[in-house]
Amino acid sequence: MSAPARRALVREWMGHGASERRALAAIGMSASALRYCPREDRNVELRERIIALAHRHRRYGVGMIYLKLRQEGRIVNYKRVERLYREQQLQVRRRK
């Protein structure tokens, strides 16, 4: 069971009158995990721009996409671009 699902289950039990401690003990979850608030993904806009550049310039690899982002005025770490490129499973199209 995922952490968000466990959080929802604990909150549901608390709504039915169970104490927070008892619900957490039954699930086997810590109180800090219940109160954890995940951060927003800061890479959404950058990821979309990398995908757009990769589809527009099919022969560009990570290095050229990184340079295009720099030309647009975006100051982004090369390793970050490389990681996002890899996560999206983008590849340079091979020549015939």
ABEGO torsion letter per residue (X at the ends): XBAAAAAAAAAAAAAAGBBAAAAAAAAGBBAAAAABBBBBBAAAAAAAAAAAAAAABAABBAAAAAAAAAAAGBBBBAAAAAAAAAAAGBBBBBBX
